[in-house]
Amino acid sequence: MSYTTDLGIYINGSWRRGEGRDVHEVVNPATGDVLAELPLATAADLDEALDAAERGFSHWRTVDVNARAATLHKVADLIRERAEAVAVLLTTEQGKPLAEARTEVASCAATFDYFAEEAKRSYGRVLVRPTGQRSLVLKQPVGPVAAFSPWNFPVNLMVKKMAAALSAGCSIIAKPPEETPASTSAIMQCVIDGGVPGNVAQLIYGVPDMVSRHLIGSAIIRKISFTGSVPVGKHLLKLAADGVKRTTMELGGHAPVLIFDDCNLDNAIKLASTTKFRNAGQVCISPTRFYVQEGIYDRFVAGFAQATKAIQVGNGLDATTVMGPLANDRRPPAIEKLVADATAKGARLLTGGERGDCGNFYLPTVLADVPMSADIMEDEPFGPVALMRPFKTFDEAIEQANRLPFGLAAYAFTENARQANLVADALETGMVGLNSFAISYVDAPFGGIKESGFGSEAGAEGLDAYYVTKAVHQY
């Protein structure tokens, strides 16, 4: 399948293409080739989208929940029908292996199906009152939503916000990343063809700072949902404060992994070395800081490094590829700088540590005995780099895991049930994986604490984020 060059923005029921707008070059991260030019929204475009979202909300909030659910199920069906085409687009412009792209697209369909049904279970409450009186607690849609999502899982993260907002009865203006417009637009076309009105769900691309200031500064927008870096999240929170906007912030992490000496070592090595390099490590919950108990440290590090060396790196469209390129040309030099700093300060480079021959490739990298003074122990690499350090005691492991201001995800491997409970209680993160790295499910809340953000996406908690609570008292 050839990559589409017919890109645009979707406002008030119609696609807008070119027409003198500034453009962004979309680049294939595996080859460096320019794929297409993406038109960027103007201030006038954003004003039109805002006006449409206000009208769309007035209508959509009154649509019967069963009718909304049927529409979202139709969207899910269309995504499944078009899944292979969308996955190819996703791999071409983002770089991840096609198998991973297929999984991501499938998750979009599952998310629409889940929220289609979950909306029917967003119950209020009836409070106990004397005869003849009633007190009700109602959940109502918050209003028009501005949603900002990143390039690492572009279709999945856009859909997490869109499906929940539409399910609750909100209108939404989605701004996915400019790096991956063909795949996100293909999902948007499923939303359109599924029957969601053109003023209820809209899709724009543009200069990020201009778009965020314009949308968040509008009185029409009642809620902001953002997935991305901590610095950008803090910036958007400051903008949102002026209008006291409701926000959901899913920000960065630097996930620790505690490997205790009573774990199933072979299983821990297999799962860790596989999961670390998924999406080239460009995952907010990617396992990165590996703290391994002294008695098994050398064996774990050696096994992990051996497995890493066997990873096939290449174009995501090649069937043999296990890890593709980084998504943009900013990432390789950033990772290169962090690795150079770590090795200069005493870390042992066991494999990787260099760029590929072309495109945005950086080889899977393992660093052992990484000193605490290394910048990479403080700054999330957001790439294919695993960091290894030994620990002696349970308390030391917990202290190291919790010492950073991030609190998104953490993992631990132990066969001791009591120790597993203690670890789960002690880790200061929004999500914990025990003997597994699988922590992202459509029916479970996904979110962090501390500087990794607040609020949840997915699960019933993710739907609640798009409601306001109203108490009604009748005498």
DORO-575351 format. One line per 3 residues: for each residue x, y, z of N, C-alpha, C. Coordinates in pm, whole numbers. Atoms other than C-alpha are relative to their C-alpha. Layout:
BEGIN
X,Y,Z,X,Y,Z,X,Y,Z ~ ...
//
This chain:
BEGIN
84,-120,0,0,0,0,88,125,0 ~ -76,-123,6,134,345,-91,-50,97,106 ~ 34,-98,-103,142,626,163,-84,111,-62
87,-105,51,-136,880,118,66,137,15 ~ -51,-137,-9,-31,1237,41,-114,101,9 ~ 118,-86,-3,-385,1374,59,-39,28,145
18,-24,-142,-361,1507,413,-72,132,24 ~ 73,-121,-31,-575,1770,581,-41,8,145 ~ 60,-15,-132,-757,1893,888,-151,-14,-18
144,27,9,-1120,1805,965,-73,93,96 ~ 68,-102,-80,-1336,2094,1084,-144,13,-45 ~ 143,-25,24,-1714,2125,1111,-54,-82,-116
58,91,97,-1783,1826,890,67,-7,-134 ~ -67,8,131,-1534,1877,608,152,1,17 ~ -147,1,4,-1169,1808,529,49,127,-69
-61,-120,60,-960,2117,458,144,-36,-37 ~ -131,42,48,-648,2061,248,69,118,-70 ~ -78,-103,66,-379,2309,152,-63,137,14
69,-129,2,-556,2633,55,85,111,62 ~ -89,-105,-45,-251,2844,135,49,-11,142 ~ -45,18,-139,-195,2711,487,149,-37,4
-136,49,-21,155,2658,623,-3,-152,6 ~ -3,146,3,270,2297,596,114,-54,85 ~ -102,75,-73,470,2043,794,40,-121,-83
-46,115,76,685,1785,619,-6,-127,86 ~ 9,129,-67,602,1428,721,113,-88,-54 ~ -122,72,38,917,1212,720,-7,-145,42
-14,142,-34,968,835,710,122,-16,89 ~ -114,7,-92,1187,772,1017,101,-109,-34 ~ -91,109,36,1340,457,866,93,40,-114
-78,-36,119,1467,626,549,39,146,-5 ~ -23,-144,8,1456,1001,606,-70,65,-116 ~ 70,-54,115,1242,1043,295,-123,81,44
120,-78,-25,972,1310,291,-119,-72,-61 ~ 118,74,45,635,1138,266,-109,91,-57 ~ 110,-87,41,395,1430,233,14,133,72
10,-129,-69,314,1786,334,-136,9,67 ~ 122,-6,-80,58,1836,608,-40,146,21 ~ 45,-137,-27,-147,2159,615,-27,21,148
13,-33,-141,-150,2331,953,-113,100,22 ~ 116,-84,-29,-451,2499,1112,41,144,28 ~ -17,-142,-29,-475,2876,1124,-87,38,119
84,-48,-109,-630,3084,1400,-147,1,-42 ~ 138,1,49,-941,3119,1184,-57,-142,-1 ~ 43,140,-4,-957,2740,1151,-40,-40,142
27,37,-140,-942,2703,1529,-128,66,50 ~ 125,-67,-40,-1217,2960,1580,-121,-72,-57 ~ 111,73,60,-1439,2771,1339,-23,-133,71
11,128,-71,-1363,2444,1515,-64,19,138 ~ 58,-27,-132,-1448,2597,1853,-149,28,-9 ~ 143,-29,18,-1780,2735,1732,-77,-129,-31
65,127,35,-1865,2397,1580,-10,-91,122 ~ 0,86,-117,-1768,2212,1900,-106,43,101 ~ 103,-50,-92,-1999,2434,2104,-139,-45,-46
129,44,53,-2293,2357,1875,-13,-152,7 ~ 3,145,-4,-2199,1992,1855,-29,-55,138 ~ 24,44,-138,-2196,1956,2232,-147,16,37
141,-23,-32,-2545,2107,2262,-88,-112,-54 ~ 77,110,59,-2674,1833,2032,39,-135,58 ~ -48,135,-32,-2458,1532,2126,-35,-40,143
30,32,-139,-2524,1556,2500,-144,-48,17 ~ 141,39,-9,-2897,1504,2432,-29,-132,-70 ~ 22,126,73,-2851,1193,2215,-7,-114,100
19,113,-90,-2976,880,2389,127,-84,9 ~ -125,72,-21,-2693,679,2539,9,-127,-85 ~ -2,119,84,-2793,369,2346,33,34,-145
-32,-44,135,-2774,562,2019,147,38,-10 ~ -144,-31,0,-2431,698,2112,81,-127,-1 ~ -73,128,-8,-2319,346,2199,0,-70,-136
7,65,132,-2439,210,1864,95,65,-99 ~ -91,-72,89,-2244,479,1682,145,-38,30 ~ -138,35,-35,-1924,401,1874,32,-145,-37
-22,138,45,-1965,28,1805,24,-4,-151 ~ -20,-6,145,-1994,112,1435,141,49,-33 ~ -138,-48,19,-1668,307,1457,99,-113,24
-88,113,-31,-1502,5,1618,2,-101,-113 ~ 8,96,111,-1625,-221,1339,79,49,-122 ~ -71,-55,114,-1486,12,1073,151,-4,20
-144,8,-28,-1147,26,1244,51,-141,-26 ~ -42,139,22,-1132,-354,1238,5,-31,-150 ~ 3,25,143,-1227,-361,870,121,61,-70
-108,-74,66,-953,-113,782,134,-14,74 ~ -114,8,-92,-697,-228,1039,133,-14,-72 ~ -128,23,65,-428,-352,803,49,125,-72
-40,-123,70,-428,-35,593,48,107,99 ~ -39,-98,-101,-411,184,905,135,-38,60 ~ -126,45,-60,-128,-28,1051,119,30,-92
-109,-29,95,82,11,735,33,150,1 ~ -22,-144,-10,35,389,748,75,35,128 ~ -61,-27,-130,130,390,1116,148,-36,0
-139,42,5,451,193,1060,82,90,-91 ~ -73,-81,96,551,401,760,39,136,57 ~ -29,-135,-48,530,734,941,52,5,144
-47,-1,-139,612,631,1301,120,-92,20 ~ -118,84,-4,858,344,1250,-13,-133,70 ~ 10,124,-78,737,71,1485,-26,-119,-92
25,120,82,728,-288,1352,-148,-18,-28 ~ 139,15,43,412,-378,1165,-82,-80,100 ~ 74,80,-99,316,-638,1427,-45,89,117
37,-91,-108,319,-366,1695,-107,98,-47 ~ 101,-91,54,122,-132,1469,-137,-66,-7 ~ 128,72,5,-146,-396,1417,-63,-10,139
51,8,-137,-177,-441,1793,-56,134,44 ~ 48,-133,-39,-211,-66,1843,-133,33,-64 ~ 126,-29,68,-484,-35,1581,-114,-84,59
102,85,-61,-671,-330,1731,-45,56,134 ~ 37,-58,-129,-661,-155,2068,-97,116,-17 ~ 93,-111,25,-842,142,1913,-143,-51,-12
134,58,13,-1137,-75,1813,-52,-46,136 ~ 41,48,-132,-1145,-235,2158,-39,116,91 ~ 30,-116,-84,-1144,108,2322,-135,60,-34
132,-51,38,-1444,231,2122,-110,-94,48 ~ 99,96,-47,-1632,-89,2203,-20,10,151 ~ 9,-6,-146,-1551,-61,2574,-79,122,45
67,-121,-46,-1662,300,2613,-143,10,-52 ~ 138,7,47,-1972,236,2402,-90,-62,106 ~ 79,69,-103,-2092,2,2676,13,66,136
-22,-56,-133,-1939,176,2977,-88,122,25 ~ 87,-117,-17,-2147,489,2915,-135,-37,60 ~ 129,46,-52,-2457,283,3000,5,-29,150
-15,36,-142,-2316,214,3346,51,116,84 ~ -43,-116,-78,-2231,567,3457,-119,49,84 ~ 117,-26,-83,-2488,572,3732,24,119,93
-3,-98,-107,-2569,856,3967,-41,-67,130 ~ 44,54,-129,-2706,814,4319,-129,67,43 ~ 117,-56,-68,-3033,865,4507,28,-8,149
-33,-4,-142,-2974,976,4865,-125,-21,86 ~ 112,25,-92,-3192,879,5161,-51,133,56 ~ 62,-124,-48,-3433,1162,5245,-138,-32,57
136,24,-53,-3768,1198,5433,-101,-16,-113 ~ 107,22,98,-4088,1100,5253,-38,131,-69 ~ 37,-117,78,-4172,1341,4975,116,84,-47
-119,-75,41,-3817,1468,4932,91,-91,-83 ~ -97,74,80,-3551,1364,4683,131,77,-8 ~ -133,-56,28,-3179,1427,4659,70,-94,-97
-62,79,105,-3008,1308,4342,142,49,-26 ~ -135,-35,45,-2645,1298,4238,10,-44,-145 ~ 0,27,143,-2616,1323,3860,140,16,-59
-122,-18,79,-2326,1279,3619,-41,57,-136 ~ 30,-64,127,-2336,1511,3319,130,28,-75 ~ -122,-23,77,-2089,1563,3033,59,137,29
-69,-122,-42,-1829,1827,3113,-10,111,-105 ~ 7,-101,104,-1850,2003,2775,102,-26,-109 ~ -98,18,107,-1627,2056,2470,141,-24,55
-131,46,-47,-1285,1894,2509,107,32,-103 ~ -119,-11,85,-943,1980,2368,96,-111,43 ~ -82,117,-31,-726,1668,2347,130,3,-79
-133,-4,61,-352,1660,2278,70,-133,25 ~ -62,133,-14,-174,1331,2209,131,-6,-78 ~ -135,2,54,186,1236,2118,20,-105,-110
-34,79,118,366,1043,1843,40,-144,32 ~ -51,135,-27,474,727,2027,-107,-107,-20 ~ 115,87,28,128,562,2018,-110,91,-54
86,-110,46,-51,813,1798,-147,-33,-15 ~ 142,30,16,-374,630,1719,-61,-46,132 ~ 51,49,-128,-414,456,2055,-28,115,97
15,-106,-99,-362,769,2263,-103,104,-43 ~ 109,-86,47,-589,982,2045,-135,-63,31 ~ 128,70,-18,-864,720,2068,-37,-11,147
31,5,-143,-835,685,2448,-78,123,43 ~ 65,-124,-36,-941,1047,2474,-132,16,-75 ~ 117,-23,84,-1186,1057,2186,-116,-93,36
107,95,-30,-1381,741,2269,-68,32,132 ~ 58,-32,-130,-1427,839,2633,-83,128,-6 ~ 73,-127,9,-1531,1196,2551,-133,-18,-74
123,22,77,-1784,1087,2287,-99,-86,77 ~ 86,86,-80,-1918,817,2516,-75,80,106 ~ 61,-78,-108,-1986,1071,2791,-99,104,-51
89,-102,55,-2169,1306,2555,69,132,-28 ~ -76,-121,27,-1890,1560,2502,33,11,-149 ~ -63,-21,129,-1772,1713,2177,151,9,23
-145,5,-18,-1397,1698,2112,71,56,-122 ~ -95,-43,102,-1127,1875,1914,130,-72,32 ~ -121,79,-22,-837,1632,1881,116,61,-76
-122,-42,66,-485,1748,1807,106,-108,21 ~ -105,101,-7,-267,1444,1742,131,57,-55 ~ -131,-52,40,102,1476,1644,12,20,-150
-23,-27,142,217,1623,1315,87,-106,-65 ~ -86,105,57,464,1335,1272,-79,-115,-61 ~ 73,121,39,187,1078,1217,-143,32,-45
136,-44,35,-109,1239,1037,-81,-100,-81 ~ 78,90,87,-203,965,790,-74,-105,82 ~ 65,104,-81,-275,700,1053,-109,59,88
103,-61,-85,-462,935,1288,-117,50,-85 ~ 109,-41,89,-661,1075,994,-83,-119,-46 ~ 73,121,40,-751,720,888,-95,-44,111
90,30,-113,-892,657,1237,-114,101,3 ~ 103,-103,1,-1076,987,1215,-104,-26,-107 ~ 95,32,106,-1232,877,888,-95,-110,44
88,102,-57,-1368,572,1070,-104,64,92 ~ 92,-71,-89,-1522,806,1328,-108,70,-83 ~ 94,-70,87,-1682,1011,1050,-97,-99,-64
83,98,71,-1806,710,854,-88,-79,96 ~ 82,68,-99,-1937,557,1175,-122,79,43 ~ 119,-78,-28,-2184,842,1208,13,108,105
-17,-110,-96,-2033,1084,1461,-11,132,-76 ~ 18,-127,72,-2148,1434,1356,130,79,-13 ~ -122,-72,30,-1886,1662,1203,31,116,93
-30,-104,-100,-1923,1926,1474,18,-59,140 ~ -20,66,-129,-1892,1670,1752,143,-50,16 ~ -140,44,-2,-1552,1520,1664,73,69,-114
-79,-71,100,-1292,1731,1483,148,-32,19 ~ -142,38,0,-925,1679,1396,81,114,-59 ~ -85,-108,50,-661,1947,1363,146,-32,24
-145,2,-19,-286,1971,1321,46,145,-8 ~ -46,-137,2,-83,2284,1377,123,21,84 ~ -113,-34,-85,199,2462,1554,-44,-21,145
53,41,-131,166,2308,1903,-28,114,97 ~ 20,-105,-99,212,2621,2113,-116,91,-40 ~ 110,-86,46,-24,2831,1899,-134,-69,21
126,72,-12,-292,2562,1894,-42,-14,146 ~ 36,21,-141,-276,2489,2268,-43,130,66 ~ 40,-128,-59,-288,2856,2366,-139,44,-49
127,-44,58,-579,2924,2131,-117,-81,55 ~ 111,84,-46,-793,2628,2233,-20,13,151 ~ 14,-5,-146,-720,2637,2606,-47,138,46
42,-135,-35,-773,3014,2611,-146,30,-30 ~ 140,-23,35,-1126,2978,2471,-93,-42,114 ~ 100,33,-103,-1420,2985,2711,-84,-120,-41
80,113,47,-1581,2716,2495,54,-132,53 ~ -62,124,-46,-1334,2448,2601,-14,-13,150 ~ 22,23,-144,-1426,2299,2938,99,-99,61
-93,100,-52,-1167,2021,2965,116,-17,-96 ~ -121,29,78,-812,1948,2849,50,-137,42 ~ -66,128,-25,-665,1602,2816,131,-1,-77
-132,-7,61,-292,1581,2748,81,-123,37 ~ -101,104,-22,-42,1298,2709,129,49,-62 ~ -127,-50,51,320,1401,2675,101,23,110
-112,-21,-92,627,1531,2852,-41,82,121 ~ 26,-75,-123,638,1677,3202,9,151,-24 ~ -6,-146,20,759,2025,3090,-119,55,-78
116,-48,77,482,2060,2830,-126,-10,84 ~ 116,13,-86,226,1929,3077,-12,113,100 ~ 1,-112,-95,325,2193,3332,-40,130,-70
36,-120,77,297,2460,3063,-150,5,-27 ~ 144,3,29,-54,2349,2967,-82,19,128 ~ 71,-20,-126,-158,2338,3333,-7,149,37
1,-144,-27,-58,2703,3369,-102,70,-89 ~ 100,-59,89,-267,2790,3064,-141,-33,47 ~ 132,44,-43,-560,2590,3198,-45,70,127
34,-62,-128,-543,2763,3537,-76,131,-19 ~ 67,-129,21,-657,3096,3391,-150,-16,-17 ~ 143,25,17,-992,2944,3298,-54,-106,92
36,106,-94,-1002,2691,3582,-55,-121,-78 ~ 43,112,83,-1026,2416,3320,29,-132,69 ~ -27,135,-46,-1058,2054,3418,108,-62,-89
-110,57,76,-751,1858,3315,24,-146,38 ~ -60,131,-23,-623,1505,3278,140,6,-60 ~ -139,-10,43,-244,1487,3257,67,-136,15
-77,125,-2,-62,1167,3161,138,35,-52 ~ -131,-56,32,300,1276,3171,108,-108,3 ~ -111,94,17,644,1115,3159,26,-86,121
-43,90,-107,799,842,3367,146,-36,-17 ~ -136,54,9,1130,672,3432,-4,-131,77 ~ 49,114,-76,1006,330,3529,111,-88,57
-94,94,-63,1207,125,3781,-52,-143,-9 ~ 32,142,-3,1217,-255,3773,84,-63,110 ~ -70,65,-112,1305,-442,4093,4,-150,-24
-20,143,26,1450,-788,4027,56,-62,127 ~ -43,62,-126,1463,-984,4355,60,-138,-26 ~ -76,124,24,1684,-1289,4396,-85,-126,11
87,117,-4,1385,-1519,4450,-91,-8,-123 ~ 87,-2,117,1236,-1444,4108,29,-119,-91 ~ -26,94,108,1203,-1677,3812,93,74,-97
-100,-81,69,1525,-1547,3656,-13,-7,-151 ~ 11,13,146,1485,-1688,3306,-121,75,-54 ~ 121,-70,42,1132,-1551,3282,19,151,8
-24,-144,-17,1240,-1210,3413,87,54,-112 ~ -88,-44,108,1519,-1186,3155,-76,5,-132 ~ 74,7,127,1293,-1291,2869,-100,115,-12
101,-105,6,1011,-1051,2954,63,139,-3 ~ -61,-133,-9,1239,-760,3040,69,40,-129 ~ -74,-33,122,1458,-779,2731,-93,18,-120
98,-17,107,1151,-808,2508,-75,131,14 ~ 84,-117,-23,946,-531,2666,78,130,-8 ~ -79,-122,-2,1228,-278,2707,8,64,-138
-26,-55,133,1273,-239,2331,-125,5,-89 ~ 126,-20,73,906,-238,2231,-12,147,-39 ~ 11,-137,51,845,71,2015,131,77,20
-134,-60,-16,1223,135,2041,15,72,134 ~ -8,-61,-133,1177,218,2410,-75,130,13 ~ 74,-127,-3,955,515,2323,-139,-23,60
122,35,-72,693,421,2581,7,64,137 ~ -4,-71,-128,601,628,2886,14,-96,117 ~ -10,98,-108,581,308,3094,111,-102,-28
-108,94,35,890,146,2939,89,-29,121 ~ -94,32,-109,1102,-44,3196,139,53,-35 ~ -127,-66,35,1427,150,3214,107,-16,108
-99,10,-108,1599,152,3556,-13,-138,65 ~ 5,136,-53,1673,-212,3642,88,-9,125 ~ -71,21,-127,1766,-263,4007,-7,-149,31
-6,146,-9,1881,-623,4051,74,-38,128 ~ -62,41,-126,1958,-795,4383,136,-65,-26 ~ -141,33,22,2329,-865,4422,25,-146,-39
-26,141,23,2308,-1245,4424,-24,-47,-142 ~ 31,41,138,2168,-1261,4070,35,109,-101 ~ -27,-115,86,2296,-932,3930,79,-39,-125
-85,33,116,2572,-1072,3707,-73,-89,-100 ~ 72,89,91,2350,-1347,3567,-110,74,-75 ~ 106,-76,68,2063,-1110,3494,58,90,-107
-60,-94,95,2285,-852,3326,53,-74,-122 ~ -56,76,112,2463,-1113,3113,-111,-55,-90 ~ 110,55,78,2137,-1278,3006,-75,107,-76
70,-112,64,1970,-944,2930,81,52,-119 ~ -86,-50,108,2267,-826,2722,4,-96,-118 ~ -3,100,108,2280,-1151,2527,-129,5,-81
128,-8,70,1909,-1128,2444,-9,129,-81 ~ 5,-129,70,1950,-763,2345,80,-4,-130 ~ -85,8,120,2229,-839,2099,-70,-73,-114
69,79,103,1995,-1077,1914,-117,74,-64 ~ 116,-73,52,1729,-812,1847,28,48,-143 ~ -14,-41,139,1680,-754,1474,-56,141,-17
38,-139,19,1673,-382,1396,-15,29,-149 ~ 16,-32,141,1536,-250,1068,-130,74,-27 ~ 124,-64,42,1248,-99,874,-118,-78,56
114,66,-63,922,-172,1053,-87,-80,-94 ~ 79,74,99,766,-298,729,63,-134,-35 ~ -64,129,25,1018,-584,709,-47,-103,102
59,103,-87,879,-908,851,94,-43,111 ~ -95,47,-100,1200,-989,1040,35,105,105 ~ -36,-107,-91,1224,-654,1219,-69,-16,135
50,4,-137,1184,-661,1597,-7,142,58 ~ 0,-139,-45,1275,-297,1664,27,92,-117 ~ -14,-96,109,1233,-8,1423,78,123,42
-72,-123,-31,1377,344,1417,-71,81,107 ~ 64,-99,-84,1311,625,1659,-89,88,-87 ~ 106,-62,78,1016,837,1553,40,129,-68
-41,-124,65,1199,1161,1471,149,22,19 ~ -146,-19,2,1548,1298,1415,53,70,124 ~ -45,-59,-125,1558,1468,1757,47,-104,100
-25,100,-103,1578,1142,1947,141,-61,-2 ~ -133,62,-4,1909,978,1835,107,86,66 ~ -104,-78,-67,2133,1271,1933,-26,20,149
31,-15,-143,1949,1313,2265,44,-124,77 ~ -40,124,-66,2006,947,2352,152,-17,-4 ~ -146,8,14,2363,956,2223,70,82,108
-58,-87,-102,2438,1242,2461,-11,-62,139 ~ 19,62,-131,2294,1059,2763,91,-122,17 ~ -87,118,-9,2484,737,2685,146,41,15
-139,-48,-11,2812,926,2637,30,51,140 ~ -19,-51,-136,2765,1099,2972,13,-115,99 ~ -3,114,-93,2695,768,3149,131,-77,-9
-126,77,16,2999,586,3004,119,82,47 ~ -108,-86,-47,3222,885,3078,10,1,152 ~ 3,1,-146,3116,859,3441,15,-139,59
-34,132,-52,3190,488,3466,-94,-114,-34 ~ 89,109,39,2897,291,3324,67,-90,-102 ~ -56,96,95,2989,-25,3132,-99,-19,-115
82,21,119,2856,-42,2777,12,-146,-42 ~ -3,142,31,2761,-405,2713,-40,-29,-144 ~ 38,16,141,2597,-368,2372,-68,127,-46
63,-118,55,2469,-98,2140,85,124,17 ~ -73,-123,-24,2560,260,2214,37,77,-124 ~ -32,-73,122,2564,382,1856,-122,7,-91
109,-17,96,2340,500,1574,9,-104,-111 ~ 1,86,117,2237,297,1273,60,72,-119 ~ -65,-55,120,2360,358,921,-83,107,-69
86,-98,68,2058,562,805,-124,22,85 ~ 124,-24,-72,1729,705,920,25,41,145 ~ -7,-39,-141,1661,759,1291,29,-119,91
-27,121,-76,1803,429,1414,102,26,111 ~ -98,8,-108,1977,383,1748,-6,-142,53 ~ -3,142,-33,2088,33,1842,-44,-26,144
37,37,-137,1941,-142,2149,124,-2,89 ~ -118,-29,-82,2174,-47,2433,-21,-46,144 ~ 2,42,-140,2255,-196,2773,120,61,71
-105,-59,-83,2453,-6,3036,-6,-64,138 ~ -8,63,-134,2568,-186,3354,77,91,95 ~ -69,-75,-105,2689,-40,3683,-10,151,-24
19,-142,33,2543,298,3592,9,82,130 ~ -13,-78,-124,2654,555,3852,-119,92,21 ~ 111,-88,-31,2396,765,4029,22,141,-54
-30,-133,50,2574,1075,3899,-30,17,-149 ~ 28,-7,143,2488,990,3536,-133,71,-24 ~ 122,-74,31,2231,1220,3380,-116,-93,-33
105,92,44,2040,922,3242,-73,-65,118 ~ 69,51,-118,1957,811,3596,-104,100,52 ~ 96,-103,-38,1764,1137,3636,-99,29,-112
79,-40,116,1636,1204,3284,-46,-122,-78 ~ 55,111,76,1406,961,3106,59,-1,-141 ~ -58,2,135,1589,849,2789,-104,-9,-111
106,18,98,1264,762,2608,57,-58,-129 ~ -63,65,113,1456,531,2382,52,-137,40 ~ -39,140,-22,1620,186,2354,125,-15,87
-112,8,-93,1848,208,2659,-48,-60,131 ~ 30,63,-129,1838,-22,2964,114,28,97 ~ -98,-38,-102,2017,82,3285,0,-103,111
-12,106,-100,2147,-177,3535,79,48,122 ~ -70,-26,-126,2241,-132,3902,-35,-110,100 ~ 30,100,-104,2271,-383,4191,-57,65,126
42,-44,-132,2099,-354,4528,14,-115,98 ~ -16,102,-105,2134,-537,4861,-133,-34,66 ~ 115,25,-85,1816,-496,5063,-129,52,-62
132,-45,44,1444,-446,5011,-13,151,15 ~ 14,-143,-25,1456,-98,5167,83,82,-98 ~ -84,-71,97,1741,7,4940,-67,3,-137
66,7,131,1549,-108,4632,-117,97,-7 ~ 116,-90,-2,1236,84,4732,46,146,-2 ~ -51,-137,-4,1437,397,4810,46,44,-138
-48,-34,134,1601,389,4467,-117,14,-98 ~ 115,-5,91,1273,320,4288,-80,129,16 ~ 87,-114,-29,1094,611,4458,71,135,0
-75,-122,-27,1369,872,4461,-24,112,-102 ~ 22,-101,103,1273,1053,4137,-138,65,15 ~ 132,-66,-11,985,1300,4102,-108,-64,-85
98,67,85,815,1067,3852,-73,-111,76 ~ 76,106,-65,545,820,3951,-105,-58,-92 ~ 97,56,94,385,662,3646,-13,-151,17
5,146,-7,474,291,3642,126,-54,65 ~ -114,72,-58,700,48,3826,-30,-148,-7 ~ 14,145,16,762,-326,3811,87,-70,103
-80,81,-90,891,-600,4035,-17,-147,-35 ~ 2,144,24,980,-966,3993,43,-71,127 ~ -25,78,-121,956,-1193,4296,-101,-113,6
90,113,-16,806,-1534,4373,-55,-6,143 ~ 45,-6,-138,742,-1437,4737,-126,87,6 ~ 128,-72,3,375,-1338,4773,-2,115,99
0,-108,-99,429,-1136,5089,86,116,-48 ~ -88,-104,52,718,-948,4932,-68,76,-115 ~ 73,-65,110,503,-878,4626,-100,101,54
95,-92,-60,236,-722,4847,69,123,58 ~ -75,-111,-59,493,-511,5030,52,95,-108 ~ -50,-82,110,643,-390,4702,-113,83,-59
114,-71,60,303,-299,4556,-45,116,88 ~ 40,-107,-92,221,-96,4868,104,112,5 ~ -107,-97,-24,560,78,4886,34,84,-122
-37,-74,121,609,186,4523,-90,121,-20 ~ 73,-124,15,504,546,4464,-28,26,-148 ~ 38,-11,141,347,506,4120,-149,-24,-15
141,23,27,3,504,3966,-31,-141,-46 ~ 19,137,50,55,156,3819,120,-85,38 ~ -104,94,-38,252,-149,3929,-23,-131,-74
5,132,61,331,-467,3737,83,-97,81 ~ -70,102,-77,425,-777,3938,19,-124,-87 ~ -35,114,86,605,-1049,3740,-57,13,-140
55,-27,133,467,-885,3427,19,147,-32 ~ -4,-139,45,499,-569,3221,-132,42,-64 ~ 130,-29,60,139,-584,3098,-87,75,101
77,-80,-95,-31,-297,3279,-98,94,-70 ~ 90,-89,74,-228,-122,3003,-116,-80,-57 ~ 122,68,44,-583,-250,2960,-112,102,-13
105,-97,26,-890,-74,2830,-95,14,119 ~ 93,-8,-113,-1090,-155,3146,68,36,132 ~ -74,-34,-122,-819,-49,3395,50,144,-9
-48,-138,4,-721,307,3494,148,7,-34 ~ -138,-20,43,-400,434,3337,38,144,33 ~ -41,-135,-39,-227,729,3502,103,-4,109
-110,-7,-96,44,848,3736,-26,94,114 ~ 2,-90,-114,117,1043,4051,128,83,-3 ~ -113,-92,-6,377,1303,4151,7,78,-133
-10,-80,122,513,1480,3839,-36,-79,-125 ~ 47,76,115,386,1203,3616,-147,27,-31 ~ 134,-43,35,47,1369,3621,-106,-39,100
113,38,-85,-297,1309,3766,-121,-26,-87 ~ 114,46,78,-627,1167,3659,35,-129,-71 ~ -18,129,66,-676,844,3469,-66,0,-136
64,34,125,-747,731,3119,-30,-149,3 ~ 45,139,6,-920,402,3035,-75,-36,129 ~ 79,44,-114,-1147,212,3272,-115,96,31
109,-86,-44,-1447,358,3447,51,136,45 ~ -59,-126,-45,-1215,620,3594,27,93,-118 ~ -23,-81,118,-1127,737,3244,-126,65,-52
127,-59,41,-1492,794,3163,-44,109,98 ~ 38,-100,-101,-1553,981,3490,67,135,-25 ~ -73,-124,25,-1295,1237,3378,-75,93,-94
75,-81,96,-1544,1359,3116,-139,36,52 ~ 127,-38,-64,-1831,1412,3360,23,107,106 ~ 7,-82,-119,-1918,1679,3611,-109,-59,89
97,51,-96,-2114,1597,3924,-95,111,44 ~ 101,-100,-39,-2439,1778,4002,-92,-63,106 ~ 94,42,-105,-2644,1745,4321,-132,75,-17
134,-58,17,-3021,1805,4282,-84,-35,123 ~ 80,21,-123,-3239,1851,4594,-141,52,-25 ~ 142,-33,26,-3618,1849,4565,-81,-16,127
83,2,-121,-3862,1932,4846,-146,17,-34
//
